């Protein structure tokens, strides 16, 4: 599993360059799933990606 450190710049496959702003855990169908929160650099978009799907 990758490590996402707040302040690091990453590339989202659909939205391009983004800055890691943190992590959060959400309950989905009773299962806790950890997400990495991104702030897309080209606009005011915020994106959350399940960490186990990030590469």
Secondary structure as UniProt FT lines:
FT   TURN            6..7
FT   STRAND          9..12
FT   TURN            13..15
FT   STRAND          16..28
FT   TURN            29..30
FT   STRAND          31..40
FT   TURN            41..42
FT   STRAND          46..50
FT   HELIX           51..53
//
